[in-house]
Amino acid sequence: MALHVKLLTMTPTAEYLIITILGLIVGSFLNVCIYRMPRDMNIIRPRSSCPSCGGLVRFYDNIPILSFLLLKGRCRDCGSPISIRYPIVEALNGIMYLFAYMRFGLDYSLPIVLALLSSMVVITFIDLEFQIIPDQITLPGILIGLVASSFVFPDPFEPAQITGMINAVVGLFVGGGLFLAIAVLSKGGMGGGDIKMMAMVGAFMGWKGVLLTTLIGSVVGSAIGIGLMVFKGKDRKTKIPFGPFLAFGAVVTLFGGALILDWYLGGPLL
């Protein structure tokens, strides 16, 4: 299925550097999405500006990570602090792009894999701040996932194969249906954004991807929730967004689903 090609005649180190820089640049755009999407703002126009003074961000102040360091985390015009989220998002996206290239190589599936990873970054940081998961990501993501799974998207549990349309459709209904049932039984304890997000995950990675993503997200979320109660004095009524944990579970499943199940089952996945 995969068509692996080299970036011209570059060394692996040069290839890794290029894909990482691409991830950093895209990460800079993701910061725009994270800020503007929950505020119902256009993600293309106008140009980026300081939220405090309104001063336009100069092109040389928009270099991923480097500009933040050179400006010492402050606006050039008014000196207001710049959120640490900006370099974190850029670095996280760059690292994931590098891992994706190392894992899947340069083939037809890579752009879709990278897009899915970037969507998980946006979902994570929007949900952390606003406790919402934008439909602008999940609804198109469901359609893209169904199409990509039919032609190019690698099955996390059988990397040499694609997910497949039937598996994707089943995954969509398992992901959406499972979390819809949780929402109904918990009387609102699960949001609509989580339901659509897991339908999207299922459309990309099939029903097994949904189950493993949910398991990983639940374990990590529970551990962090318990930690907050013990060390931060939070109680069970404290709302903790679940999207970031599901996003983490989806990324782990994408990169290591087959390895995890092989380890758990004690042998090759049938």
C-alpha positions as CSV (number, residue, x, y, z in Angstrom):
1,M,0.0,0.0,0.0
2,A,2.7,2.5,1.0
3,L,4.7,4.3,-1.6
4,H,7.9,5.3,0.1
5,V,10.1,7.8,-1.6
6,K,13.1,9.9,-0.5
7,L,13.3,13.7,-0.4
8,L,15.5,14.0,-3.5
9,T,19.0,12.8,-2.4
10,M,19.0,14.3,1.1
11,T,20.5,12.6,4.1
12,P,18.0,11.3,6.8
13,T,19.1,14.1,9.1
14,A,18.2,16.7,6.5
15,E,14.9,15.0,5.9
16,Y,14.1,15.0,9.6
17,L,15.0,18.6,9.9
18,I,12.8,19.6,7.0
19,I,9.7,17.7,8.3
20,T,10.3,19.1,11.8
21,I,10.5,22.7,10.5
22,L,7.3,22.1,8.5
23,G,5.7,20.9,11.8
24,L,6.8,24.1,13.6
25,I,5.5,26.3,10.8
26,V,2.1,24.5,10.8
27,G,2.1,24.7,14.6
28,S,2.3,28.5,14.3
29,F,-0.9,28.4,12.2
30,L,-2.5,26.0,14.8
31,N,-2.0,28.7,17.4
32,V,-4.1,31.0,15.3
33,C,-6.8,28.3,15.0
34,I,-6.7,27.7,18.8
35,Y,-7.2,31.4,19.5
36,R,-9.8,32.2,16.9
37,M,-12.0,29.1,16.4
38,P,-13.6,29.2,19.9
39,R,-14.1,33.0,19.4
40,D,-15.9,32.5,16.0
41,M,-13.2,34.5,14.3
42,N,-11.9,34.1,10.7
43,I,-8.7,32.0,10.9
44,I,-7.2,33.6,7.8
45,R,-7.9,37.3,8.2
46,P,-7.0,39.7,9.6
47,R,-3.3,39.4,10.3
48,S,-2.2,38.2,13.8
49,S,-2.0,41.0,16.4
50,C,-1.3,41.4,20.1
51,P,-4.5,40.7,22.1
52,S,-3.5,43.5,24.6
53,C,-2.5,46.4,22.4
54,G,-3.7,45.3,18.9
55,G,-0.3,45.8,17.3
56,L,0.3,43.7,14.2
57,V,2.7,40.9,14.6
58,R,5.7,41.5,12.3
59,F,6.8,38.6,10.0
60,Y,10.2,38.4,11.8
61,D,8.3,38.1,15.2
62,N,6.4,35.1,13.9
63,I,9.2,32.6,13.6
64,P,8.2,29.5,15.5
65,I,9.8,29.2,19.0
66,L,12.8,31.5,18.0
67,S,10.7,34.7,18.0
68,F,9.3,33.8,21.4
69,L,12.8,33.3,22.8
70,L,14.2,36.5,21.2
71,L,11.3,38.6,22.5
72,K,11.6,36.9,25.9
73,G,8.0,36.0,25.8
74,R,6.7,39.6,25.5
75,C,5.0,41.7,22.9
76,R,7.5,43.9,21.1
77,D,5.1,46.9,21.2
78,C,3.5,46.9,24.6
79,G,5.6,44.4,26.6
80,S,2.6,42.3,27.5
81,P,3.4,38.6,28.2
82,I,2.9,36.1,25.4
83,S,1.3,32.9,26.4
84,I,3.7,30.0,26.8
85,R,1.1,28.0,24.9
86,Y,2.5,29.4,21.6
87,P,6.0,27.7,21.6
88,I,4.5,24.6,23.3
89,V,2.1,24.1,20.4
90,E,4.7,24.7,17.8
91,A,7.2,22.3,19.4
92,L,4.6,19.6,20.0
93,N,3.4,19.8,16.4
94,G,7.0,19.7,15.1
95,I,7.9,16.7,17.2
96,M,4.8,14.8,16.1
97,Y,5.5,15.5,12.5
98,L,9.0,14.1,12.9
99,F,7.7,11.0,14.6
100,A,5.1,10.5,11.9
101,Y,7.7,10.8,9.2
102,M,9.9,8.3,11.0
103,R,7.0,5.9,11.5
104,F,5.2,6.1,8.2
105,G,7.8,7.5,5.8
106,L,7.0,9.8,2.9
107,D,4.0,8.1,1.2
108,Y,0.4,9.0,0.2
109,S,-0.9,8.6,3.7
110,L,1.5,11.1,5.4
111,P,-0.4,14.3,4.7
112,I,-3.5,12.8,6.2
113,V,-1.7,11.5,9.2
114,L,-0.1,14.9,9.8
115,A,-3.5,16.6,9.4
116,L,-5.0,14.2,12.0
117,L,-2.2,14.9,14.4
118,S,-2.5,18.6,14.1
119,S,-6.3,18.4,14.6
120,M,-5.6,16.6,17.9
121,V,-3.3,19.5,19.0
122,V,-6.0,22.1,18.2
123,I,-8.7,20.0,20.0
124,T,-6.5,19.6,23.0
125,F,-5.7,23.2,23.6
126,I,-9.2,24.5,22.8
127,D,-10.8,22.0,25.1
128,L,-8.4,22.8,27.9
129,E,-9.2,26.5,27.8
130,F,-12.9,26.6,26.7
131,Q,-14.1,23.0,27.3
132,I,-15.5,22.7,23.8
133,I,-14.4,20.7,20.7
134,P,-15.1,22.7,17.5
135,D,-17.4,21.2,14.9
136,Q,-15.2,22.9,12.3
137,I,-12.7,20.2,13.0
138,T,-14.7,17.1,13.8
139,L,-17.5,17.2,11.2
140,P,-15.1,17.7,8.2
141,G,-12.8,15.2,9.9
142,I,-15.4,12.5,9.9
143,L,-15.9,12.9,6.1
144,I,-12.1,13.1,5.4
145,G,-11.6,10.0,7.7
146,L,-14.1,7.9,5.7
147,V,-12.6,8.8,2.4
148,A,-8.9,8.5,3.5
149,S,-9.6,5.2,5.3
150,S,-10.9,3.8,2.0
151,F,-7.8,4.6,0.0
152,V,-4.7,5.6,2.0
153,F,-5.0,5.8,5.8
154,P,-2.9,3.1,7.5
155,D,-4.6,0.8,9.9
156,P,-2.9,1.3,13.3
157,F,-3.2,-2.4,13.9
158,E,-2.1,-3.6,10.5
159,P,0.2,-0.8,9.2
160,A,0.7,-2.5,5.8
161,Q,-3.0,-2.2,5.2
162,I,-5.5,0.6,5.0
163,T,-8.3,1.0,7.6
164,G,-10.9,0.2,5.0
165,M,-14.4,1.6,4.4
166,I,-16.3,-1.0,6.3
167,N,-14.0,-0.8,9.3
168,A,-14.2,3.0,9.2
169,V,-18.0,3.1,9.1
170,V,-18.2,0.7,11.9
171,G,-15.7,2.7,13.8
172,L,-17.7,5.9,13.3
173,F,-20.8,4.4,14.7
174,V,-18.9,2.6,17.6
175,G,-17.1,5.8,18.5
176,G,-20.1,8.1,18.2
177,G,-22.6,5.6,19.7
178,L,-20.4,4.6,22.6
179,F,-20.0,8.2,23.7
180,L,-23.6,9.1,23.0
181,A,-24.6,6.3,25.3
182,I,-22.2,7.5,28.0
183,A,-23.6,11.0,27.6
184,V,-27.2,9.7,28.0
185,L,-26.4,7.5,31.0
186,S,-24.4,10.2,32.7
187,K,-27.1,12.8,32.0
188,G,-24.8,15.2,30.4
189,G,-21.5,14.1,31.8
190,M,-20.1,13.7,28.3
191,G,-20.3,16.6,25.8
192,G,-21.4,16.6,22.2
193,G,-17.9,17.5,21.1
194,D,-16.5,14.3,22.6
195,I,-19.1,12.3,20.7
196,K,-18.2,13.8,17.4
197,M,-14.5,13.6,18.1
198,M,-14.7,9.9,18.7
199,A,-16.8,9.4,15.6
200,M,-14.0,11.1,13.7
201,V,-11.4,8.9,15.4
202,G,-13.4,5.8,14.4
203,A,-13.7,7.1,10.8
204,F,-9.9,7.2,10.6
205,M,-8.8,4.2,12.7
206,G,-11.8,1.8,12.9
207,W,-13.6,0.3,15.8
208,K,-10.4,-1.2,17.4
209,G,-8.9,2.3,17.3
210,V,-11.9,3.7,19.1
211,L,-11.7,1.1,21.9
212,L,-8.0,1.5,22.4
213,T,-8.2,5.3,22.3
214,T,-11.0,5.2,24.9
215,L,-9.1,2.9,27.1
216,I,-5.9,4.9,27.0
217,G,-7.7,8.2,27.5
218,S,-9.8,6.9,30.4
219,V,-6.7,5.5,32.2
220,V,-4.7,8.7,31.8
221,G,-7.6,10.9,32.6
222,S,-8.5,8.9,35.7
223,A,-4.8,9.1,36.9
224,I,-4.7,12.8,36.4
225,G,-8.1,13.3,38.0
226,I,-7.0,11.4,41.1
227,G,-3.8,13.4,41.2
228,L,-5.7,16.7,41.1
229,M,-7.9,15.5,44.0
230,V,-4.9,14.4,46.1
231,F,-2.5,17.2,45.4
232,K,-4.7,20.1,44.3
233,G,-7.7,19.6,46.6
234,K,-10.1,19.1,43.7
235,D,-13.3,17.1,44.2
236,R,-15.4,14.9,41.9
237,K,-17.5,17.8,40.9
238,T,-14.6,19.6,39.3
239,K,-15.0,19.5,35.5
240,I,-12.0,18.2,33.7
241,P,-12.2,18.3,29.8
242,F,-11.9,14.8,28.4
243,G,-10.9,15.8,24.9
244,P,-7.2,16.1,25.6
245,F,-7.0,12.6,27.1
246,L,-8.9,11.2,24.1
247,A,-6.5,13.1,21.8
248,F,-3.6,11.6,23.6
249,G,-5.1,8.1,23.3
250,A,-5.7,8.6,19.6
251,V,-2.1,9.7,19.0
252,V,-0.7,6.7,21.0
253,T,-3.1,4.4,19.1
254,L,-2.0,5.7,15.8
255,F,1.7,5.3,16.5
256,G,1.7,2.2,18.6
257,G,-1.7,0.4,18.4
258,A,-0.3,-2.8,17.0
259,L,2.6,-2.9,19.5
260,I,0.2,-2.3,22.4
261,L,-2.2,-5.0,21.4
262,D,0.6,-7.5,20.7
263,W,2.0,-6.9,24.2
264,Y,-1.5,-7.1,25.8
265,L,-2.4,-10.3,23.9
266,G,1.0,-11.8,24.3
267,G,1.4,-12.5,20.6
268,P,0.6,-11.2,17.1
269,L,-2.8,-9.6,16.6
270,L,-5.1,-12.0,14.6
